[in-house]
């Protein structure tokens, strides 16, 4: 019992440090706008002409929420299932990535606009140079390889895990002590204060990074292999994370495409929302909470995503069309917006019904056919009077919709008074 309690306290400690660091990111963003760094970083380093980035506070808040969510998920899983390494990897990976982001804010808080920044800022920048490397290895290589059981899909895949761990350790150490500019953390004007000459650590860092990237790709392939072999609960766990990963890709691509119109921060914000979905999916999959609702979640996502896109396009199209039609009328813009809003509100229910029907027919064919079969049986039930024929049709409907192993129909004989 004491062993479990000590592990639970350790998981809580990691979570607490991560959340505190995430809060510190927000505090620096609010208290000191310079902590966001300059809009355009000079290759020569900070100068008095630097201007801080605008709109950094919402990004910092969302970043803190994402890192804190991953920390909480990792801590809860580590405390509830201490023998599964996934929870510990997620918690430690979130901690290291949070500290790397925090170090960036602390550095600019100390060095913004100063050509002669304090010497301590060099060590803060040095920490941010390598702190993200173990987070990269844990979250992008080892977690996909070991999810959800905590072991590779087969003994042969252990080579990928050991290669990722060794390459990640070498990449961390060689990046931390490679001499020369701190380019990996976007500080090319600073030299590594702890660099060691003559060991070829720069080349070793480049090679180990390439190996880590290959192991991350292999880990993603292992997820596909595991899913094809999985059955039952493990398959459902993989489906949760696969759905969240698909949403992450969709948010990232959509945000990137929308950035030219909505601003550069939209891409980062949409990606962070996708990461929140991944954190929630990890919690559901590893804790098995409402695990069997994945079909409902996917169904609702498809329906409401398509519905939102349809209504948005309808609204924009109707506004433009009405503005062209009413171009000679005063206040045509207000009339176009009001009419378009009413039209979209009137289309909501019928559009949702048709999209739901189309999604069920295309992606949930068995459910769609079962509903149609029950509707036909209900219509026929009102006209059928032959008990034997009704029993035969009932057995056929149950067999078609539920596909049981066997069917038995018992009819209660009314008692004679």
N, C-alpha and C positions, 0 to 999 in steps of 0.2 A: 504493500500500500504506500509506503514511503517513497519507493521508486517511482510510482505513478505520480505521486504528489510533487516530487522534485521536477519531473518532466513537465508537469502542468505549470509549475511556477516559472520554469525556464521559457516555456512557450509564451506565457503572459508577459515576461520581461522583454522578450524580443518584440512582441506586439506593442508594448508600452513605449519602447524606445523608437519604434517606427512611427507610431502615431505622434509622439512628441516631436520628432524630426519633421513630420509632415506639417504639423501646426507651426513650427518654426519657419518653414518655407513661406506660409501665408503671412506670418508676422513680418518677415523681412520684406515681402512684396508690398504690404500695406504701409509699413513704417518708413521704408526707404525705397522709393521708385528706382534708385540707381542699382539696386540688387538684381534687377532684371537684365542688367548689362546694356551696353550701347546699341543703338539701332544698327549702326555699321561699325564693326570692330576694325580698327586700324591694324595692319600687319606689324606696325611698330609698337603697339601696346596702347594703354590708356593715355588720353590727352585731355586738355582743358576744353576742347571743342566737342567732346562726346555728348550725345543726347540720349537719355534713357528710352528704352522701348515703351510704347504706349499699350494699354490694355492688357498688362501682364497679370493683374490681380485675378480676374476670372480664371485664367489658365492655371495660376498657382493654386487656387481653391480647388479646381477640378482635379489637378494633379495630386493634391493632398488627399482628396476623397478616394481616388483610385488606389494610391499606395496604402492608405489606411484600410481600405476594404480587403486588399490582398493580405495585409498583415493579420487582420482579424480572421479571415478564412483560414490562413495557414496556422494560426494559433489554435483555433477551435478544432481543426482536423488533427493537429499534433497532440492536443490534449485528449481528444476523444479516441483517436486511433494512433497511439504513440509508436507502434511498431511499423506503421506505414511511413516511409520517408518523404512522401509527397508533401505532407503538411509542413514538415521542417524545411524542405527546399523552398516552398513558396514563401514561408515566413522570412527566411534568411535572404532570399533573393529580393523580396520587397524592401527589407531593411537596407541592403547594400545600395540598391538603386535610389532609395530615398536619400541616403547620405550623400550619394554622388550629386544629386540635384541640389541638395542643401549646400554642399560645398561650393557650387557655382554661385549661389546667392551670397554666401559669406565672402567669397573672393571679391565679387564686384562691390559689395558693401565696403570692403577695405580699400579697393584699388581704383574705384571709378573716378576718372578725371585726374588721377595722380600719376605723373610720370615717374615719381620716386615712391612707389607703394611700400608699405612696411614689409620687412623680410618674412613675417609670419604668413603673409598672403601667398608667398611662393609655396609654402608647405600645404596650405589649403588647396591650392590649385593642383599640387602633386597628388594629394589624396583623391581628388576628383578624376585624375587621369586614369587611375587603375581600379577604383571602387566599383565601377559598373561592370567590369570583366567577369567576376564571379557571379553577379546577378544574371548576366547574359548566358553563362554556361548552365546555371541552375534552371532558369525559367525556359530557355529555348532548346536545351539539349537533354538534360537529365529528366525534367518533369514529363515531357512528351514520351520519352523512352520508357519510363517506369509507370506511367499512369495507366489504369487506376489501381492496380494490385500492389505496386511497390516493387515489382520485379519485371525484367525484360520479357518480351513475348516468348522467347525461347533461350536456352543457354547460349546459342550462337550470338545473340544480340548483346551479350555481356561485353564483348570486345568493343562495341560502340560506346557503352557506358564508361568503361575504363579509359578508353582513348579520350573521350570528352573530359573526364575528370583530370587526367594527366595533362592534356593540352591546355585546359583551363587554368590549372595551377601554374604551368610554365608561362602562359600568357600573362597571368597576373603578376608574377614575380619579375619577369623580363620587362614588362611595361613599367612597373614601379621603379626599376633601377636602371633602365636604359638611359644612357647619356644623351644629351642633345635637347632640342625644343620639345615642349609638352604639347605636341600637335594633336594627340588623340582627344584631348579635352578642350581643343580650340584656343590654346594659349601658346601660339608659335613664337611669341616674343620672349617667353620665359624658358630658361634652361632648367633641367631637372636638378633640384638641389641635392638629391641623393643619388645621382647617376654614377655608375661605375664604368670606367673606361677599360678597353682591352679585352672584353669578354664576348663581344659580338651580340650583346643582348638586344639591340635594335632589330637585327636580322632574325634572331630567335623569336622575338615578339611577332614579327610579320608572319613567320611560318606557323607559329602556334595559333594565331588568329585564323589563318586559312584552314587549319585542321579543325578548329572549333566550329567554323562555318560548315564544313563538310559533315561533322557529327550532328549538327543541328538539322541539316537536311536529311541525314539518315534516320534521326529520331522521328521526323515527320513521316517518313516512309514506314517506320515501325508501327505508327499509329494505324495506318491503312492495313498493314498486315495483321495487326491484332484485331482490328474490327472485322476483318473477313473470317477470322477464326473464332471470334467471341460468340457467346450465346447467353441468353438470359439477362441477368443483372449487369454483367460486364458490358454487354452490347448496349444496354440502355445508358450506362454511364458514359460510354464513348459517344453516343448520339447526343447527349447533352452538351458535351464540350465541342463536338463537331459543329453543332448548330450555333453555339456562341462564337466559335472561330469564324464561321461563315459570316455571321453578323459583323464581326470585327473587320473582316476584309471588305465587306460592303460599306461600312461606315468610313473606313480609311480611303477607299477609292472614291466614294461619293464626296467626302470632304475635300479631297485633293482636287477633284474636278470643279467643285463649287468655290474653291479658294479665289480664282480670278475675279469673281463677282462679289463674294461675301467677305473677303479678307483672308490673309495668310493664316490667321489663328484658327479658322474653321476646320482645317485639316487635322490639326492637333486635337482640337476639342472633340471632333467626331471620333477620332481614334481612341481617345480616353473613354468615351461612352462605350465603345466596343469592348475595351478592356474591362469595364465594369460588368458587362454581360459575361465575359469569360470568368471573372471572379465569382459571380453568382452561379454560373454553371458548375464550376469546380466545387463549390460548397454543396450544391444539390447532389452532384455525382458522388462525392466522397462520403458525405453523411447520409446519402440515400434518402433524403427528405423529399417527399412528393416526386419520387423518381419516375413513376409511371405516367406523369402528366406531360411528358415530352411531346407526344403527338398533339395534345391540346395547345401547347405553347407554339409549336411550329405552325399549326393551323391558324391560330390567331395572328401570328406574325405575318404569314402570307396574306391573310385576308385584309388586315388593317394596313399593311404596307401598300398593297395594291390599291386599297380604297383611298388612302391618303394621296398617292400619286395621281389617281384618277380625278379626285375632287380638286386637287391643286391645279392640274392642267385645265380642267373645266373652268375653274374660277378665273385663271389668267386669260384663257381664250375668250371667255364671255366678257371680261372687262375690256379687252382690246377691241372686240367686235362692237360692243355697245358704244364705246368712245368714238369709233369711226362712224357709227350710225347716227349718234346724237351730237355730232361735231358742231352743228349749228345752234344748239340749245345751250343756254346759260347753265352753269353748274352741271355740265354733262358728266364730269368726273365723279361727282357724288352720286348721281343717278346710276351710273354704270356700276359703281362699287356696291350700292344698295341692291340693285337688281341681281347682280351676280351672287351676292351673299344669299339672297332669298332662293335663287335657283339651286345653289349648292346645298342649302339646307333641305330643299324639297327632294333633291336627288339622293340624299344620304341613305335612307332606308332601302329604296329599290336597288341602288347600286351595291349596297352591302349584301343584299340577298342574292343578287346575280353573281357577285364575285365569290361569295361563299359556295354557291351552287357549282361554279366553275372550278374552284379549288378542290372541292370534294370529288368532283367528277374526274379531275386530272390527276390528283395526288393521293386521294383516299378512295380509290375505286371500289374497294371491298365495302367500305362504309356506305358509299353512294348506292351500290347495287343492293345492299341489305335494306336500306331505307325504301328503295323502289319496290323491292319484294314485299316488304311489310305493308306498304300502301296498297299494292294489288291484292294482297291477302285480306286486308281490312275491307276493301270494296267487295270482294267476293264473299266474305263472311256474312254480309247482310242478306244475301240471296240464297245461300246454301241451307238446305233443310235436312239432307241426308247425313246422319251422324257418322257413318263409316267413311263416306267421301270426305267429310270435314276432318276426320282424324287423319286420313292419309295425306290430305293437303297440309295439315298442321305439321306433321312429321317432315314433309318435304321442305316447308318453309324454315323450320328450325335447322334442318341439315344444311340448307343453302346459306343461311345467314350466320349461324354460330359454329357450324362444322364440328359437332361433337364426335367423340369416338363411337358412341352408341346412343340410340334413342328408344325410350320406352314411354308409352302413353297409357296411363291408368284412368279409367272412367269410373266414377263413383256411382254405384247402383242405389237409387233412392230406396230408403227403408219403407216397408209396408206397415201401415198403422193397424 
